[in-house]
Amino acid sequence: MADASGHLRVEVVSPEKVLFSGDARQVITRTLGGGEIAFLPGHAPFLGAVSENHTRVYLTDGTVQDIAVHLGFVEVGPDHVSILSDAAELAQDINVARAEEAKRRAEEQLRTEHSAEGEAALRRAHARLSATGGLGASH
C-alpha cells in the first residue's frame, strides 16, 4: 500500500552513485520493447528492463526532474520506484551541444553503415536531448 501521503520514494542509481533520491507523485519511464509506463502510488509490484529514454519524475512540489536513462532496470512497489541504470544523467547536468554533436555523428554513421552501436548511440543522444527539452518526449 502507498504511504498515507500518496507519494512514491524514488531512487535512480548508477554504478557510480545515487543520481537522484526524493519523493514523487508519478514516474514515467520506457521499458525495453514495451513502451512508456507510468507508476503511481499503490502500483502493483513490477520489475522490467528500461531502454535508453527520457524518464520523468513528477515531484511532490509540482516540479519535474528530467533524467536521461541509458539502459538498466526498474523495480516498483506500492510506495517506491527504483531505477538501476548502467548510466543516467540529470537534465541539468547534460551538455546539450555535446549531445547534439553525438546525435549528428550517430546519424552520419547510420547513413553509411547500419550498426547496433550506431543505433544505441542515437538512442542515447535522443534520450539526452529529450531530457533537456531539445526533442519531443516521444523520442
Buried (B, 14 or more C-beta within 10 A) or exposed (E): EBBEEEBBBBBBBBEEEEBBEBBBBBBBBBBBEEEBBEBBBEBEEEEBEBBBBBBBBBBEEEEEBBBBBBBBBBBBBBBBBBBBBEBBBBBEEBEBEEBBEBBEBBEEBBEEEEEEEBBBBBBBBBBBBBBBEBBEEEB
